Amino acid sequence: MNGSSLNNTQMTAQQYASEPKLIHASHKKFLAPAQSAETKARTAANEFESFFLYQMLELTDPGVNEDFGGGHAEAAFKRIQHEHIAEEMTKAGGIGLSDTIYDQLIKLQEVK
């Protein structure tokens, strides 16, 4: 294959990639609904606060309690429990971190 043939193939692939694709009506049910910038910012802020709280719970956990048998299963359960507690804390208002992050994300979007 010579260089010009390869170059023509690349151009065709680039053109194909840049052309808009039609979506069949039956496939639209698989597309996620469009989210506004505010919804995306709020979701990101809540996820960050939840992750922060999860990390705090992990760091302050005294460890596996041998009274319940300990082991890998209990350690894994504790991580799942911490994740769930952090999510519920965020849903209940958290520590206010998500509101601050949300405000900053919105300000950054307004600048651009």
N, C-alpha and C positions, 0 to 999 in steps of 0.2 A: 504494500500500500504506500503510495507516495504522499508527500506532505500536503499537497493541495487537496487530495481526496479526504484526508483526515480533517483538514481545516473545514471543508464543506460539511462534513458529518457533524463537527462541533457546532457550527453555525445553525444547522438544522435542529440540533438538540436544544440550543439556546433559544431559538425562535419558538420551538415547541413549548419550552418551559415558560416563556413569557406570554404566550397566548392564553386568554381567559378560557376556562373549561366550563362547559355547560353541565349543570347538575340535573339529573333526571328527577322528576317530581317524587318518585317513589323512594329516592335516597335522602330526601330532605329530612325525613323523620330521624335519621341517624346524626344529623348535625346538631351541635350544641347551640342553644340560643345565644345570641350576641349579648355580651355584657357591657354595661357602660363603664367608663373609666372610674367612676366613683365606686361601683360595685367591686371592680377588680382591686382597687386600692383598699377598700374595707376588708375584703377577703385576705389580701396579703398582710395587712396590719394585724388582723385577728390570728392568722396562722403564725406570724412572728411572735406575738405575745404568748400564744399557746406553747410554742417551742421554747421560749424563754422560761416560762413557768415549769415546763417539763424538766428543763435543765436544773432549775433550782430544786425541784423535788428530788431529782436524782442525786444532786450534791448533798442534800440534807438528810437523805435516807440513811438510817443507821446500819443497814445491811440486812442480810437474810437472817431471820429468826430461827434458831435451831429448835425451838419448841414446836414448830410446825413441820419439822422434818428437813427444812432447808433444801439444798440441792439446786440443780439447774432449772427445774420446773418452777420453783418458787421465785427464783431470780427473774425468770422470763415473765412470770405473772406480774411481778412488781413493776417491771418496765411498762407493761400494758396498762396496769392500774394507774401509774403515774401519768401516762399519756392521756387516759380518760379523765383523770382529775384535772389536769391542766386545761383540757378542752372545755370542761364544765365550768372551771373557774373563769375562763375567758368569756364564755356565754353569759355568765352571771355578772359581768362587769370587769372582771380581772383587777389589775392594779393600775389601770389607766394608761398603760403603755400603748395599747392599740390605738387609742384616740390621738395620742401625740404623733405616732407614726403615720396615721391616716392624714392628719393635718399637714404633715411635712410632705407626704406623697402628693397631695392635692396642690400644695404650693409649688412643688417642683414641676408639675404638669402645667401649671399656669404660666410659669416662666418660659417654658418652651413653646 
